[in-house]
Amino acid sequence: MNRNVLISGASIAGPALAYWLGRHGFTPTVVELSPALRDGGQAVDFRGETHLTVLERMGLLPVLRRIQTGGSPIRFIDEGGRTLLQLPAEFAGGEIEVLRGDLARVLHEHSAPYAEYIFDDSITSLSETSSGVRVDFQTGVSRDFDLVIGADGLHSNVRRLAFGPEKNYVSYLGYYAATWQLPNDNYPGLDRGSVGYNVPGRLASIGADRRNTTRAGAFFLFASPELSYDRHDPEQQKKLIANAFSGLGWEVPRLLASLLQAPDLYFDSISRADVDTWSTGRICLVGDAACGATIGGMGTGTAMVAAYVLAGELARAKGDYRTAFTRYESRLRKYAKGCQAGGDRTGKFLAPSTGTGIRLRNTLLSHPLFLNGMLKLGDKVSSTVALPDYPADGFA
């Protein structure tokens, strides 16, 4: 009945899918390359009826409300600290904002009773047979599964193995982004929210941890031709960031100095994944692996919705994966693409390429009507799909 399901990725979509599959009577296994859950990371948000409905059905709303950051207003300033634009907390933080590491921990705890977790391992090959998928792992183990799901992000290993090279599916959008944690060492203005400093094509910003004000988080973003670098070499990435922001004023030199000591750097391109068909045979993609955007594409909320629908359709189809995968993609593709489109504009919005572009952004968003229109549009886009009610434990 195709109950034995391997999920690659233990960040957001993977544990959410494991939870729902377990509730529906499947036997999920989650494999994760990292030796443990990844802590820290940027804040992620949920907004609109669709996101909140999924969280409510998972029983996570009370938990996430307890650990939410509370969001943070954002001020764009000039080199002397004068405010040029101020945006409310809900602009970036939605209705619920949590740190990605906190969300991953909650989802792991929520799904652990239903799933086997394998850390510090990765899939090296996938061989589909008439009755399942033979999976070889980096540790040398081989196992058979009925289905395999790639929930392993924009740089999906499952997508590469089953669908083809990343270059066929991931488009670079012209910017790179970096985040890291640092001590909140008397940076001015953080009591009023996050602070961002722009020059054309670059943004340097810092925000206090709303639950532990001795800590802060830096967020840097810069325009660049596509770079060649080792995604697993943080020291090389730190040099790229330092070079991109060399010579800037404000607090940039001090923030770059903190980067040298940062143990938890996140660095990636702003890119978009587009896969023509989200499944091939017994292998399927969910979340950013199928239709992701690095920042600004509501990827976390979309991943949670997609996990709910994919598990529900597999249960409704009694494990008939062909029917389930088709229904899942048919129900969600338009919705996911609509959410994803916001990521195309993120870099240009946060770090316009010209001084005129920066001034235009600041002027437009200083008008309440324009700002409120953008907030309402975000809520509308995130709530444009009707969620079926898949009874839990329905796959008997």
Secondary structure, DSSP 8 states (H G I E B T S, - for coil): ---EEEEE--SSHHHHHHHHHHHTT-EEEEEESSSS------EEEE-HHHHHHHHHHHT-HHHHHHH------EEEE-TT--EEEEE-HHHHH-SEEEEHHHHHHHHHHHHGGG-EEEES--EEEEEE-SS-EEEEETTS-EEEESEEEE---TT-HHHHHHT--GGGTEEEEEEEEEEEEEE--S-TTGGGSEEEEEETTEEEEEEE-SS-TTEEEEEEEEE-S-----TT-HHHHHHHHHHHTTT--TTHHHHHHHHHH-SS-EEEEEEEE--S-SEETTEEE-THHHH-BSSSS-HHHHHHHHHHHHHHHHHHTTT-HHHHHHHHHHHHHHHHHHHHGGGGGHHHHHS-SSHHHHHHHHHHHTSHHHHHHHHHHHHHHTT-S------TT---
